[in-house]
Amino acid sequence: MANRRVDRSGLNLNQIAAFLKVVETGSFTSAGTELALSASAVSKHVAQLEESLGVRLLTRTTRRLALTEAGSTYAERCGTVMSELDTAAEEARGRNTQLSGRLRVLATSGVGQRLIAPLTVSFMQRHETVSVDLTIGEVPTGVMPRNVDILVTISNRGDRRGKSVHCEHLHEVSYLVCASRSYLDKKGRPKRPEDLKEHNCLIHERQRAARLWRFQKTNGTVNTVKVDGMLATNNAVALEQAVVAGLGIGRVPDYVALEHIKKRSMVVIFDNLLAWGQVISAYSGARSQSSRTQAFVDYLKSEIPKTIGRMGK
């Protein structure tokens, strides 16, 4: 489609909304289902929008849809504008005092099961007109999924997922080096981090630097110890269960370890040292910014530290 002068009088919010829904869902059929339109009607809206703009926004094949460079930029800009319009409408109707609508939340497994699931329930009890689609599982690396309003995951401080993606840090996670009492009774307690080389250290493959455990003394000195052992897993629950069962020593996030420490099923080793930590972060795209999105993120930011604090009491 050749570029030509844009006829702004031909632009239509319904066409833009249809285009953004196609981008979000990945197909005309899925977009039509959510918009209560036929796939052909959605396709017609997008074609009319492209005609008005004088530029191709999507490339279509029999197998997939893909954004053109112009389409990607247009989707990002329009998403921000449409979000602002939604927020303005909520405020105009006085709905900013009564949250409503649907939130789509994706959380990584460990954080999702331990923290986000129960806090989602309590949030919905407070805001009975808010609906939530909560997915707990695999989180894509480095990007913000288009069909998600809020992504909650553990990240490194400063990690970004796109220019228009907002990031809110919810809690600084400390990784505690833990073992069961039965393991320590059998194998002895390491007196310093370097002693871990002689122990069966359980590896969580998804943790950063899985076999290089970093320790920071209270004076700021940092040293790294290379560890290994008989179990390596990509699943936090499997690692947790192995530590509790006395199989070896594991690097466990505080929101998991504190409950076990309280129940005496785990013991923290080197409690005068801090293992390398990360941040529980909430990401939201420009198109997802609304009063309910911000309210949910604010609620998580307020309640996660309290929840983790209660685990150790």
GIVEN-V127072 format. One record per pair of residues at least 12 apart in sequence whose C-alpha atoms are under 6 Angstrom apart, sorted by sequence separation. I is the first residue (numbers start at 1). J is the second residue. If there is no record, write none. Layout:
{{I & J} {I & J}}
//
This chain:
{{213 & 225} {212 & 225} {57 & 71} {212 & 226} {211 & 226} {211 & 227} {144 & 161} {143 & 161} {142 & 161} {244 & 265} {18 & 42} {112 & 136} {19 & 46} {109 & 136} {201 & 228} {202 & 229} {102 & 130} {104 & 132} {106 & 134} {108 & 136} {109 & 137} {201 & 229} {204 & 232} {205 & 233} {206 & 234} {100 & 129} {101 & 130} {102 & 131} {103 & 132} {104 & 133} {105 & 134} {106 & 135} {107 & 136} {108 & 137} {200 & 229} {202 & 231} {203 & 232} {204 & 233} {205 & 234} {15 & 45} {100 & 130} {102 & 132} {106 & 136} {108 & 138} {197 & 227} {204 & 234} {15 & 46} {108 & 139} {15 & 49} {10 & 52} {105 & 148} {104 & 148} {105 & 149} {107 & 151} {7 & 52} {104 & 149} {105 & 150} {106 & 151} {107 & 152} {108 & 153} {105 & 151} {107 & 153} {6 & 53} {201 & 248} {202 & 249} {200 & 248} {201 & 249} {202 & 250} {201 & 250} {4 & 54} {262 & 312} {3 & 54} {3 & 55} {259 & 311} {255 & 308} {258 & 311} {259 & 312} {1 & 55} {258 & 312} {1 & 56} {217 & 273} {216 & 273} {216 & 274} {215 & 274} {215 & 275} {214 & 275} {214 & 276} {183 & 246} {179 & 243} {180 & 244} {182 & 246} {180 & 246} {179 & 249} {178 & 249} {178 & 250} {177 & 250} {177 & 251} {176 & 251} {175 & 251} {176 & 252} {175 & 252} {175 & 253} {174 & 253} {175 & 254} {174 & 254} {180 & 265} {180 & 266} {179 & 266} {180 & 267} {179 & 267} {178 & 267} {178 & 268} {177 & 268} {178 & 269} {177 & 269} {175 & 275} {175 & 277} {174 & 277} {173 & 277} {173 & 278} {172 & 278} {173 & 279} {172 & 279} {171 & 279} {171 & 280} {170 & 280} {170 & 281} {169 & 281} {168 & 281} {168 & 282} {167 & 282} {167 & 283} {166 & 283} {166 & 284} {165 & 284} {165 & 285} {24 & 146} {156 & 278} {164 & 286} {24 & 147} {155 & 278} {155 & 279} {154 & 279} {154 & 280} {153 & 280} {154 & 281} {153 & 281} {152 & 281} {152 & 282} {151 & 282} {170 & 301} {151 & 283} {150 & 283} {150 & 284} {149 & 284} {149 & 288} {99 & 292} {87 & 290} {83 & 287} {80 & 286} {83 & 289} {80 & 287} {79 & 287}}
//
